[in-house]
Amino acid sequence: MKKNSIYILFLALVFIACEKDDICLSPTTPKLVLRFYDTANQTALKSVERLSIWADGKDTLSIYKSVSLDSVAIPLNVNTTQTIYHLKTNTVDGNKANNLTNTITINYTTSEEYVSRSCGFKTIFNNVTISSNNGWIQSFTPTSLTIIDTQTSAHVKIYH
Protein backbone atom coordinates (compact mmCIF):
# COMPACT_ATOMS: atom_id res chain seq x y z
CA MET A 1 0.00 0.00 0.00
CA LYS A 2 2.86 2.35 0.84
CA LYS A 3 4.40 1.65 -2.58
CA ASN A 4 1.09 2.51 -4.35
CA SER A 5 0.81 5.74 -2.37
CA ILE A 6 4.25 6.83 -3.58
CA TYR A 7 3.29 6.18 -7.23
CA ILE A 8 0.01 8.05 -6.86
CA LEU A 9 1.80 10.98 -5.20
CA PHE A 10 4.42 10.99 -7.97
CA LEU A 11 1.77 10.98 -10.74
CA ALA A 12 -0.16 13.76 -9.00
CA LEU A 13 2.97 15.93 -8.82
CA VAL A 14 3.71 15.32 -12.50
CA PHE A 15 0.22 16.40 -13.60
CA ILE A 16 0.19 19.41 -11.28
CA ALA A 17 3.61 20.60 -12.52
CA CYS A 18 2.72 20.34 -16.22
CA GLU A 19 1.66 23.50 -18.01
CA LYS A 20 -0.82 23.65 -20.83
CA ASP A 21 0.90 23.96 -24.22
CA ASP A 22 -0.04 27.22 -25.87
CA ILE A 23 -0.10 27.44 -29.63
CA CYS A 24 -0.52 30.78 -31.30
CA LEU A 25 -3.45 30.46 -33.70
CA SER A 26 -4.40 34.13 -33.79
CA PRO A 27 -3.27 36.39 -36.62
CA THR A 28 -0.07 38.33 -36.12
CA THR A 29 0.70 41.90 -37.11
CA PRO A 30 -1.39 42.65 -40.22
CA LYS A 31 0.08 43.44 -43.61
CA LEU A 32 -1.14 46.18 -45.95
CA VAL A 33 -3.33 44.55 -48.61
CA LEU A 34 -3.37 46.16 -52.07
CA ARG A 35 -5.81 45.13 -54.86
CA PHE A 36 -5.21 46.14 -58.45
CA TYR A 37 -8.07 47.27 -60.68
CA ASP A 38 -8.49 48.34 -64.29
CA THR A 39 -8.53 52.13 -64.53
CA ALA A 40 -11.01 51.97 -67.47
CA ASN A 41 -13.42 49.61 -65.65
CA GLN A 42 -12.93 50.34 -61.96
CA THR A 43 -14.93 47.33 -60.79
CA ALA A 44 -12.80 44.79 -62.68
CA LEU A 45 -9.66 43.33 -61.14
CA LYS A 46 -6.57 43.66 -63.34
CA SER A 47 -3.37 41.74 -62.77
CA VAL A 48 -0.08 43.59 -62.80
CA GLU A 49 2.29 41.92 -65.26
CA ARG A 50 5.80 41.01 -64.13
CA LEU A 51 5.35 42.80 -60.78
CA SER A 52 8.31 43.16 -58.44
CA ILE A 53 8.12 44.85 -55.03
CA TRP A 54 10.88 45.99 -52.71
CA ALA A 55 11.12 48.23 -49.67
CA ASP A 56 13.35 51.29 -49.85
CA GLY A 57 16.95 50.20 -49.31
CA LYS A 58 16.06 46.46 -49.25
CA ASP A 59 16.10 43.54 -51.67
CA THR A 60 13.04 42.53 -53.68
CA LEU A 61 10.47 40.60 -51.64
CA SER A 62 11.01 37.02 -52.82
CA ILE A 63 7.30 36.24 -53.18
CA TYR A 64 6.81 39.35 -55.34
CA LYS A 65 9.60 39.02 -57.88
CA SER A 66 8.42 39.26 -61.50
CA VAL A 67 4.96 37.78 -60.84
CA SER A 68 1.52 38.54 -62.27
CA LEU A 69 -1.00 39.18 -59.49
CA ASP A 70 -4.17 41.17 -58.82
CA SER A 71 -3.49 41.60 -55.09
CA VAL A 72 -0.54 41.69 -52.71
CA ALA A 73 -0.03 41.82 -48.94
CA ILE A 74 3.08 43.77 -47.94
CA PRO A 75 4.47 44.18 -44.41
CA LEU A 76 4.89 47.57 -42.80
CA ASN A 77 7.93 48.35 -40.67
CA VAL A 78 6.85 48.22 -37.02
CA ASN A 79 10.02 50.02 -35.84
CA THR A 80 9.39 53.26 -37.75
CA THR A 81 6.44 55.46 -38.70
CA GLN A 82 7.06 55.29 -42.44
CA THR A 83 7.55 52.53 -45.00
CA ILE A 84 8.45 53.19 -48.64
CA TYR A 85 7.83 50.56 -51.30
CA HIS A 86 8.82 50.48 -54.95
CA LEU A 87 6.51 48.62 -57.35
CA LYS A 88 7.95 47.72 -60.74
CA THR A 89 5.97 46.37 -63.68
CA ASN A 90 6.81 45.44 -67.22
CA THR A 91 3.74 44.94 -69.38
CA VAL A 92 5.50 44.57 -72.72
CA ASP A 93 8.14 41.88 -72.99
CA GLY A 94 10.24 41.72 -69.83
CA ASN A 95 12.99 43.91 -71.32
CA LYS A 96 14.62 46.15 -68.67
CA ALA A 97 14.18 49.18 -70.92
CA ASN A 98 10.39 48.78 -70.61
CA ASN A 99 10.29 48.73 -66.78
CA LEU A 100 7.84 51.12 -65.14
CA THR A 101 8.39 51.95 -61.46
CA ASN A 102 6.11 53.58 -58.92
CA THR A 103 6.99 54.59 -55.35
CA ILE A 104 4.40 54.33 -52.57
CA THR A 105 5.02 56.04 -49.22
CA ILE A 106 3.00 54.85 -46.22
CA ASN A 107 2.99 56.94 -43.02
CA TYR A 108 1.40 55.72 -39.78
CA THR A 109 1.55 55.54 -36.01
CA THR A 110 1.77 52.21 -34.21
CA SER A 111 0.27 50.72 -31.09
CA GLU A 112 0.57 47.26 -29.60
CA GLU A 113 -2.35 44.99 -28.79
CA TYR A 114 -2.11 41.98 -26.49
CA VAL A 115 -3.24 38.82 -28.31
CA SER A 116 -2.56 35.97 -25.88
CA ARG A 117 0.14 34.43 -23.72
CA SER A 118 1.41 32.29 -26.59
CA CYS A 119 1.20 34.99 -29.29
CA GLY A 120 2.27 37.96 -27.24
CA PHE A 121 1.56 41.34 -28.84
CA LYS A 122 0.74 42.40 -32.37
CA THR A 123 1.24 45.84 -33.85
CA ILE A 124 -1.74 47.88 -35.01
CA PHE A 125 -1.25 50.67 -37.55
CA ASN A 126 -3.23 53.86 -36.90
CA ASN A 127 -3.77 57.09 -38.88
CA VAL A 128 -2.39 55.56 -42.07
CA THR A 129 -1.77 57.88 -45.03
CA ILE A 130 -0.60 56.75 -48.43
CA SER A 131 0.99 58.78 -51.21
CA SER A 132 2.42 57.86 -54.59
CA ASN A 133 4.67 59.44 -57.18
CA ASN A 134 3.38 59.74 -60.74
CA GLY A 135 4.45 56.36 -62.10
CA TRP A 136 2.40 53.60 -63.73
CA ILE A 137 -0.30 53.80 -61.03
CA GLN A 138 -3.09 56.10 -62.27
CA SER A 139 -4.85 56.52 -58.90
CA PHE A 140 -5.72 54.75 -55.67
CA THR A 141 -8.33 54.89 -52.96
CA PRO A 142 -8.45 55.59 -50.07
CA THR A 143 -5.51 57.89 -49.42
CA SER A 144 -5.94 57.54 -45.66
CA LEU A 145 -7.11 54.82 -43.31
CA THR A 146 -8.06 55.11 -39.66
CA ILE A 147 -6.66 51.71 -38.68
CA ILE A 148 -5.09 48.54 -40.07
CA ASP A 149 -5.75 45.76 -37.57
CA THR A 150 -6.59 42.82 -39.88
CA GLN A 151 -5.68 41.65 -43.35
CA THR A 152 -8.90 39.86 -44.27
CA SER A 153 -9.79 42.27 -47.07
CA ALA A 154 -8.15 44.87 -49.27
CA HIS A 155 -7.11 48.11 -47.60
CA VAL A 156 -6.25 50.03 -50.77
CA LYS A 157 -7.56 49.79 -54.35
CA ILE A 158 -4.94 50.68 -56.96
CA TYR A 159 -6.07 51.60 -60.48
CA HIS A 160 -3.67 51.10 -63.39
C-alpha positions in Angstrom: 0.0 0.0 0.0 2.9 2.3 0.8 4.4 1.7 -2.6 1.1 2.5 -4.4 0.8 5.7 -2.4 4.2 6.8 -3.6 3.3 6.2 -7.2 0.0 8.0 -6.9 1.8 11.0 -5.2 4.4 11.0 -8.0 1.8 11.0 -10.7 -0.2 13.8 -9.0 3.0 15.9 -8.8 3.7 15.3 -12.5 0.2 16.4 -13.6 0.2 19.4 -11.3 3.6 20.6 -12.5 2.7 20.3 -16.2 1.7 23.5 -18.0 -0.8 23.7 -20.8 0.9 24.0 -24.2 0.0 27.2 -25.9 -0.1 27.4 -29.6 -0.5 30.8 -31.3 -3.5 30.5 -33.7 -4.4 34.1 -33.8 -3.3 36.4 -36.6 -0.1 38.3 -36.1 0.7 41.9 -37.1 -1.4 42.7 -40.2 0.1 43.4 -43.6 -1.1 46.2 -45.9 -3.3 44.5 -48.6 -3.4 46.2 -52.1 -5.8 45.1 -54.9 -5.2 46.1 -58.4 -8.1 47.3 -60.7 -8.5 48.3 -64.3 -8.5 52.1 -64.5 -11.0 52.0 -67.5 -13.4 49.6 -65.7 -12.9 50.3 -62.0 -14.9 47.3 -60.8 -12.8 44.8 -62.7 -9.7 43.3 -61.1 -6.6 43.7 -63.3 -3.4 41.7 -62.8 -0.1 43.6 -62.8 2.3 41.9 -65.3 5.8 41.0 -64.1 5.3 42.8 -60.8 8.3 43.2 -58.4 8.1 44.8 -55.0 10.9 46.0 -52.7 11.1 48.2 -49.7 13.3 51.3 -49.9 17.0 50.2 -49.3 16.1 46.5 -49.3 16.1 43.5 -51.7 13.0 42.5 -53.7 10.5 40.6 -51.6 11.0 37.0 -52.8 7.3 36.2 -53.2 6.8 39.4 -55.3 9.6 39.0 -57.9 8.4 39.3 -61.5 5.0 37.8 -60.8 1.5 38.5 -62.3 -1.0 39.2 -59.5 -4.2 41.2 -58.8 -3.5 41.6 -55.1 -0.5 41.7 -52.7 0.0 41.8 -48.9 3.1 43.8 -47.9 4.5 44.2 -44.4 4.9 47.6 -42.8 7.9 48.4 -40.7 6.9 48.2 -37.0 10.0 50.0 -35.8 9.4 53.3 -37.8 6.4 55.5 -38.7 7.1 55.3 -42.4 7.5 52.5 -45.0 8.5 53.2 -48.6 7.8 50.6 -51.3 8.8 50.5 -55.0 6.5 48.6 -57.4 7.9 47.7 -60.7 6.0 46.4 -63.7 6.8 45.4 -67.2 3.7 44.9 -69.4 5.5 44.6 -72.7 8.1 41.9 -73.0 10.2 41.7 -69.8 13.0 43.9 -71.3 14.6 46.1 -68.7 14.2 49.2 -70.9 10.4 48.8 -70.6 10.3 48.7 -66.8 7.8 51.1 -65.1 8.4 51.9 -61.5 6.1 53.6 -58.9 7.0 54.6 -55.4 4.4 54.3 -52.6 5.0 56.0 -49.2 3.0 54.8 -46.2 3.0 56.9 -43.0 1.4 55.7 -39.8 1.5 55.5 -36.0 1.8 52.2 -34.2 0.3 50.7 -31.1 0.6 47.3 -29.6 -2.4 45.0 -28.8 -2.1 42.0 -26.5 -3.2 38.8 -28.3 -2.6 36.0 -25.9 0.1 34.4 -23.7 1.4 32.3 -26.6 1.2 35.0 -29.3 2.3 38.0 -27.2 1.6 41.3 -28.8 0.7 42.4 -32.4 1.2 45.8 -33.8 -1.7 47.9 -35.0 -1.2 50.7 -37.5 -3.2 53.9 -36.9 -3.8 57.1 -38.9 -2.4 55.6 -42.1 -1.8 57.9 -45.0 -0.6 56.8 -48.4 1.0 58.8 -51.2 2.4 57.9 -54.6 4.7 59.4 -57.2 3.4 59.7 -60.7 4.5 56.4 -62.1 2.4 53.6 -63.7 -0.3 53.8 -61.0 -3.1 56.1 -62.3 -4.8 56.5 -58.9 -5.7 54.7 -55.7 -8.3 54.9 -53.0 -8.5 55.6 -50.1 -5.5 57.9 -49.4 -5.9 57.5 -45.7 -7.1 54.8 -43.3 -8.1 55.1 -39.7 -6.7 51.7 -38.7 -5.1 48.5 -40.1 -5.8 45.8 -37.6 -6.6 42.8 -39.9 -5.7 41.7 -43.3 -8.9 39.9 -44.3 -9.8 42.3 -47.1 -8.1 44.9 -49.3 -7.1 48.1 -47.6 -6.3 50.0 -50.8 -7.6 49.8 -54.4 -4.9 50.7 -57.0 -6.1 51.6 -60.5 -3.7 51.1 -63.4 
